[in-house]
């Protein structure tokens, strides 16, 4: 069994607390063979985060640079990061409670949809939104995810292929009119594949800039935290995770705001 599936079941023992996301969700959708890290969306409740911390402590996990796994920082959109060894391999685990680009109502709907699953993981449409990062390679991933979507509205809003969009526009002309306000490049569908390719390139660059701007806020807010992290890392080295967590939280109160400015 994959360590990431094993962890997901451990995190969710007795109650739904964690939804597998990003690369591991793409593996579960059978669009990749493997992913080197594990990403989860966690329930934004102190008890849920404590359960996950205990599970990580059982694995001998240690903090990596990031925010404390504490609801006060998590609700500000920060992420928490850990790693441990499993059968000689380094396992990296990353956690958020408020993933970027998912509206609060959409995130709430995701939790409801995952409630009865053995291994809850993010669906194709929401994965497309999560992959709108500042990494060029993620846009090829979005393109492949979008081809698996069943709803032509979702595919029209998320496709990265000019040919696919052109075909969708011919099949569903009314949707072009309906959705152009949400995705302006659809208005170029009648101009041909080359025009759509130009519009897709411009859209990708705009999305990358948007994510870079979002990250700049967090990077700016964490300047002092990053500078002090080597000292904190030495202080928590060799300590059980629960004790290390107490230290990280205490130091974060001094250096890391709950919300980026």
C-alpha positions in Angstrom: 0.0 0.0 0.0 1.2 3.5 -0.8 2.5 5.4 2.3 0.2 8.3 1.2 -2.9 6.1 1.2 -1.8 4.7 4.6 -1.4 8.1 6.0 -4.7 9.3 4.7 -6.5 6.5 6.4 -4.6 7.1 9.6 -5.4 10.8 9.5 -9.1 10.0 9.0 -9.4 7.2 11.6 -12.8 7.7 13.2 -13.7 11.0 11.4 -13.0 12.8 8.1 -10.1 15.2 8.7 -7.9 15.0 5.6 -8.4 15.0 1.8 -5.5 13.9 -0.4 -4.6 16.6 -2.9 -2.2 17.7 -5.7 0.2 15.1 -7.0 -1.1 12.1 -5.1 -4.7 12.9 -6.2 -3.4 13.0 -9.8 -2.0 9.5 -9.2 -5.3 8.3 -7.9 -7.0 9.7 -11.0 -4.5 7.6 -13.0 -2.9 10.5 -14.8 0.5 9.9 -13.1 2.4 6.8 -11.9 3.9 8.4 -8.8 4.4 11.7 -7.0 7.3 12.3 -4.6 5.4 14.3 -2.0 2.0 14.1 -0.2 -0.4 17.1 0.0 -3.5 17.2 2.1 -6.4 19.6 2.7 -7.2 19.4 6.4 -10.3 20.2 8.3 -9.9 23.6 10.0 -10.5 22.4 13.5 -8.0 22.3 16.3 -8.9 18.7 17.2 -8.3 17.6 13.6 -4.9 19.2 13.4 -3.9 17.7 16.8 -4.9 14.2 15.5 -2.7 14.7 12.4 0.2 15.9 14.5 -0.1 12.8 16.7 -0.2 10.6 13.6 3.0 12.3 12.3 4.7 12.0 15.7 4.0 8.2 15.6 6.0 8.2 12.3 8.9 10.2 13.8 8.2 13.2 11.7 9.9 16.5 12.0 9.0 20.0 10.9 10.3 21.5 7.7 10.2 25.2 7.0 6.7 26.5 7.0 4.0 27.6 9.4 3.0 25.7 12.5 0.2 23.2 12.0 -2.1 25.4 14.1 -5.6 26.6 13.2 -4.6 30.3 13.8 -2.1 30.2 11.0 -3.9 27.7 8.8 -7.0 29.9 8.6 -4.7 32.6 7.2 -3.8 30.4 4.2 -0.4 29.3 5.4 0.9 25.8 4.8 2.7 23.4 7.2 5.4 20.9 6.2 6.9 17.8 7.7 9.1 14.9 6.7 10.0 11.5 8.1 11.7 8.3 6.9 9.7 5.2 5.9 11.6 2.1 4.9 14.6 4.2 4.2 12.8 6.7 2.0 12.2 10.3 2.9 8.4 11.1 3.0 7.4 14.7 2.7 4.0 15.8 3.8 2.4 19.2 3.2 -0.9 20.6 4.7 -3.3 23.4 4.2 -6.8 24.1 5.3 -7.6 26.9 2.8 -6.1 25.9 -0.5 -5.7 28.7 -3.0 -8.3 29.3 -5.8 -11.0 27.3 -4.2 -13.9 29.4 -2.9 -15.2 28.7 0.6 -18.5 27.3 -0.7 -16.7 25.1 -3.2 -14.4 23.8 -0.5 -17.3 23.1 1.8 -19.0 21.1 -1.0 -15.8 19.1 -1.5 -15.9 18.1 2.2 -19.5 16.9 1.8 -18.6 14.9 -1.4 -15.7 13.2 0.4 -17.6 12.3 3.5 -18.2 8.6 2.8 -15.0 7.8 0.8 -12.4 5.3 2.1 -9.6 7.4 0.7 -10.9 11.0 0.0 -9.1 12.9 -2.7 -9.7 16.0 -4.7 -11.8 15.7 -7.9 -10.6 16.6 -11.4 -12.3 20.0 -11.6 -10.9 21.3 -8.3 -7.5 19.8 -9.1 -7.4 22.0 -12.2 -7.9 25.0 -10.1 -5.3 24.0 -7.6 -2.7 23.4 -10.3 -3.0 27.0 -11.6 0.4 27.8 -10.0 3.4 29.7 -11.2 5.0 26.5 -12.6 4.8 26.2 -16.4 4.6 22.4 -16.2 1.4 22.5 -14.2 -0.5 23.9 -17.1 0.2 20.7 -19.2 -1.2 18.8 -16.2 -4.3 20.9 -16.2 -4.8 20.2 -19.9 -4.7 16.4 -19.3 -7.0 16.7 -16.3 -9.5 18.8 -18.3 -9.8 16.2 -21.0 -11.2 13.8 -18.3 -14.0 16.2 -17.3 -17.5 15.0 -18.1 -19.3 18.4 -18.0 -18.7 20.5 -21.2 -19.0 23.7 -19.1 -16.1 22.6 -16.9 -14.1 21.5 -19.9 -14.7 24.8 -21.7 -13.6 26.7 -18.6 -10.5 24.7 -17.9 -9.2 23.2 -21.2 -5.6 24.2 -22.2 -6.0 22.9 -25.8 -6.9 25.4 -28.6 -8.2 22.5 -30.7 -10.3 21.0 -27.9 -11.8 24.5 -27.2 -12.5 25.0 -30.9 -14.3 21.7 -31.1 -16.3 22.4 -27.9 -17.3 25.8 -29.2 -18.7 24.2 -32.4 -20.6 21.6 -30.4 -21.9 24.0 -27.7 -22.1 27.5 -29.2 -24.6 28.6 -26.5 -22.0 27.8 -23.8 -19.5 30.2 -25.5 -21.8 33.1 -24.9 -22.7 31.9 -21.4 -19.1 31.4 -20.2 -17.2 34.1 -22.0 -17.6 36.5 -19.1 -15.9 33.9 -16.8 -13.2 33.0 -19.3 -12.7 35.9 -21.8 -10.6 33.9 -24.3 -13.7 31.9 -25.2 -14.8 34.9 -27.2 -11.9 34.2 -29.5 -13.2 30.7 -30.4 -14.7 31.8 -33.7 -11.3 33.3 -34.7 -9.7 29.9 -35.1 -7.1 27.7 -33.4 -4.1 30.0 -33.8 -6.0 32.9 -32.2 -7.0 30.6 -29.3 -3.4 29.5 -28.9 -2.3 33.1 -28.5 -5.1 33.7 -26.0 -4.2 30.6 -24.0 -0.5 31.6 -23.8 -1.6 35.1 -22.5 -4.0 33.5 -20.0 -1.3 31.2 -18.7 1.1 34.1 -18.2 -1.6 36.1 -16.4 -2.4 33.1 -14.1 1.3 32.6 -13.3 1.6 36.3 -12.4 -1.5 36.1 -10.2 0.0 33.2 -8.2 3.4 34.9 -8.0 1.7 38.0 -6.5 -0.2 35.8 -4.0 3.0 34.1 -2.9 4.8 37.4 -2.6 2.5 38.4 0.2 3.4 35.2 2.2 7.1 35.5 1.4 7.2 39.1 2.6 5.4 38.2 5.8 7.8 35.3 6.5 11.1 37.2 6.0 11.9 37.2 9.7 10.6 33.7 10.2 12.8 32.3 7.4 15.9 34.1 8.7 15.3 32.6 12.2 14.3 29.1 11.0 17.9 27.6 11.1 18.0 28.6 14.8 14.5 27.1 15.4 15.5 24.0 13.5 18.5 23.5 15.8 16.3 24.0 18.9 13.8 21.4 17.9 16.3 18.8 16.5 15.8 15.4 18.1 12.7 16.4 20.1 9.4 14.5 19.8 7.1 16.3 17.4 4.6 17.4 20.1 7.4 19.2 22.0 8.9 20.6 18.8 5.4 21.9 17.8 5.2 23.8 21.1 8.5 25.5 20.4 7.5 26.3 16.8 4.2 27.8 17.9 5.9 29.9 20.6 8.5 31.3 18.2 5.9 31.8 15.5 3.9 34.1 17.8 7.0 36.4 17.8 7.8 36.3 14.1 5.0 35.0 11.8 1.7 36.9 11.5 -1.5 34.9 11.3 -2.4 36.7 8.1 0.1 38.0 5.5 0.0 41.7 5.1 
